Amino acid sequence: MKRYDFFYNKHGEFVAYYKSDKYDLDATYFTKAPKNWQPVIAMMRYDSDKKFCSTHDWLVRGLVAHKMYNEYAKGRWERIRCWF
C-alpha cells in the first residue's frame, strides 16, 4: 500500500495538478509528443504509437494504476483484518 504514497511523493506536483480543476499546465502535460521524443520509461504495446501519445501519458497511467491498486489493497487489508 506504500507504492501509492511513494508515487504521490515522487510526482506530487503532477498529482496535485491532475486532481485540481486547473488547466494552465495542460499544454505541458498533455500536448502531443514531438517526433524525436524519447519516452522516460518503456512504452507499453498499447501506447507505443507516438502519434497518439503525450510526453506525460506514463504519469497519468501510473497515477490511475497506483490509485486503483491502493484501493484494492486497502479493501483486502480490511477483510483480512476482520478475521483477527
N, C-alpha and C positions, 0 to 999 in steps of 0.2 A: 504493500500500500504506500510505501515511501517513494515509489517511482514517480507518482504524480507530483508529489512535493518537490522532488529533485528537478523534474521538468519545469515546474512552475517557477522555482527559484532561478534556474539557469536561463529561462526565456521569459522572465516576469514582465518585461516591457511589452513584448508582443502579446502575451496572455492578457495583460491589463487592457491593451488597445483592442484586442479581439472581443473582449467582453463588454467594452464600452459601446456607447452609441455614437461614437465619433467616426468621421470619415476622412479626416485630414491626412492620414498616412496611407490611405488605400493605394495611392499611386506607388508608394514604396513597397508595400507588401503584396499587392495583388495585380501588378502590371505584368503583362506577358513577358516571358524571359527573352532576352536578345538571342540571336542565332549562335553567337560564340559563347554563350553562357555554359558554365560547368557547374553541375549541382554540388551542394555541400555534402550530401550523403548519396549513396547509391539509389538510383530511381527504381521504383517498383515497375514490374512489367506493365501494369495497367496505366501508369502515368509516364511512360518513357518517351512519348511523343512530345518533343519540346515545343511544338506549335501550339499545344494546349496547356502549357504549364506556366506558372508564375515562379518567380525566384524563391518564394516562401511557402509554396504548397506543402512542403515537408513539415513545416511548423504547424500548419492547420491540421494535417493528418496526424501528427504526433500528439497534439493537444486533444483532439477528439478521441483518439485511441487510448491515451492515458486516462482521460476522464471516464470513459466507458469501463475500462478495466478497474479503475479505482472504485467505482460504484459497485461493480460485480464483487470485488474482493471484500468490500465493506459488508455487503449483504451476506456473503458466505461466512465471514467472520462472526456476524451477529447470530447466524444459525448455529454455528459450531459452539459459540459461547453459551448459548441457551442450554446445551446439553450438560453443562457442568454446574 
